Amino acid sequence: MVAQALNLGIFTLMFFIVGMIKPTLPLFFMEKPSRFLILVISTILFMITATMYGEGHRQAQKEQAAKEALAKPQAPVPVPVPQVPAPATTQPAAPQKTAP
């Protein structure tokens, strides 16, 4: 979008210069074009150009940040090893006394 903004900026500059020299060239379809109308149209085109350039630059920065975030290797996070309880030692059951 930045390239389109620069192209529109060049067009706006040329429109302004030619219109200030001879307003009938860019506004050929009007009966009596004025330099004030050229100034108004050029101002609007300049605002559009500045907005397009700013948005294109912002989008390019966001894309670059996203690429850098994906390219960075992330440090491994230590995972705690679960503690396994030791097996219980069992005593053999005492022999039961039998009644006579």
N, C-alpha and C positions, 0 to 999 in steps of 0.2 A: 504494500500500500504506500510505502515511502516513495517508490519510483513514480507512481501515479500522482502523488502530491507534488513532486518536483516538476513533472510534466505540466500539471495544471498551474503551478507557480510561474513557469516560463510563459505559458499561454496568457496568464493574467498580466504579467509584465509587458508582453508585446501588445496586448489589447489596450492597456493603459497608455503606453507610449504612442501608438498609432492613433488612438482615440483623442489624445490631447493635441496631437499635431493636426489631424483632420478627422473630426467626428463623423463625417459622412461615410468613411470607409468601413469601420466596424458596425455601424448602425445604418447600413444601406437601405433597410426596409422602412425607415422612418422619414417623414417629410422634413422635419426640422430637428435633427439631433443636437443635443447640447453637451458641452463638456461636463456639466454637472452630472448628467445621466451616466456618462462614462466613468466619472469618479465614484458614483454610487455602485454601479455594477462591478467596478474593480475592487471596491472595498468588500463587497459581498464575496466575490471570488477569492480574495485574499483570506478572509475568515474561513472559508471552506478549505482552502489550501492548508492553512495553519492547523485546522482541526484534523484533517486527513494525515498530515505529517506527524502530529502528536500521537494520534491513535496507532498509526503504523509503527512508530518507534516504540510505543508501550507494548504492543503485541509482539514485536521482535524481542524485546527484553524478557517478556514472559516465556516465550518459546526457548530462548537461550537458557533461562533459569531452569526450565523443566528438563532440558537436555543435560545440563550440568548435574542436576539432582539425580538423574538416572545413571549418569556415567560415574559418579562417585561411589567407590566401594564403601560399604558400610561396615563398621567395626562389629565383630561378632559379640553378641551379648552373652555373658557367662550364664550358663544354666546350672542351677544347683543340682547336685546328684542326690537322689532320694536316699534317705537313710533306711537300710533294710535291717530290721531287728534281728539280732542273733537268735538262732534256734534255741528254744527253751530246752534245758536239760531236765529230763524227767527221772525221777527216782523209781526204781522198780517197786511195785506195790509190796508191802510187807505180807508175808504169808499169814493167812487168816487161821486162827486156831479153830479147830473143829471141836465141837462139844461131844463127849462120849455118850 
